[in-house]
Amino acid sequence: MNRFINNIINEVTTSADVVYLPSGFGDIKKRLETLARLKKDWNIEILERDYGYEVNFEGKLKVVVEREYFPVFCKNVLGCEKYVAPKMTVSLYEYLKESIDRRIIEVYEELREKLLSMLIEPPISYLDEDVFEWERVFGVKSYLTSPTVLLRLEKLEEDIEVLIGRIRGRYGNSIGEIEKIIDAIEDKRNLSFEFAGRNLIGTKIQSEYKGIELLFTGEVNFNWKLSEDIEMGDTDLLDQISGELKGVKVSKNKIYPIGGRFASGFFRELRDVVKEVIV
């Protein structure tokens, strides 16, 4: 069942009598929004009491109103300025609309936060750590754009805003569809059903060391699997040093880690090996 609907049911079944005060309208407003999400029109019964009035919304909500505040209650809450009958039907549509509008804003903000929080969750956090270490060891000449990556690690916030714009254009105000994406990210489920491309997030960093061109590529695909490799511009040099590198395999002009991720300290090891060979 949709999380949003579950919340509504819980709110309704646990609601208690509330007292109306013009200065404390917020609490009643939230309860009316809850009712409005269940249906637009409600039958109400207004009972006169010693203190004022009791307004009953089909047994789901009772509002106690002091006599002096009743005219204001009728106008601001019920939308009735001139005539109020003991039994009548009121429309809560405006509360529904306001509730939905606010929820749409909230769910997109939740999506934004969920996308940003991926940076601190494995395996993306592992990639972020490796990028930091690579840049510390070899520096950055430039970042290259990969057509297979949905989100660039170095431009994460910028790309998230672009992605949210695309999602908004596709789903608009469909809260349920946005919640599906949020749940998929939270549960680390395959996201290829939602986004085009081969990889969720990644980076390509072009560096240079001792005149040798280096390209580090790190990507996390839609199955949340991390892959990394290093491309070296000098294949002769790579052939010369390949036997000294541990925990990797070399194919043509690329270095691949065994297991998908380079071991801690490998970038420093590579730098030191290159440094020893090049005078």
Secondary structure, 3 states (H helix, E strand, C coil): CCHHHHHHHHHHHCCCCEEECHHHHHHHHHHHHHHHHHCCEEEEEEEECCCEEEEEECCCEEEEEEHHHHHHHHHHHHCCCCCCCCEEEEECHHHHHHHHHHHHHHHHHHHHHHHHHHHHCCCHHHHHHHHHHHHHHHCCCEECCCCCEEEEHHHHHHHHHHHHHHHHHHHCCCHHHHHHHHHHHHHCCCCCCCCCCCEEEEEEEEEEECCEEEEEEEEEECCCCEEEEEEECCHHHHHHHHHHCCCEEEECCEEEECCCCCCCCHHHHHHHHHHHHCC
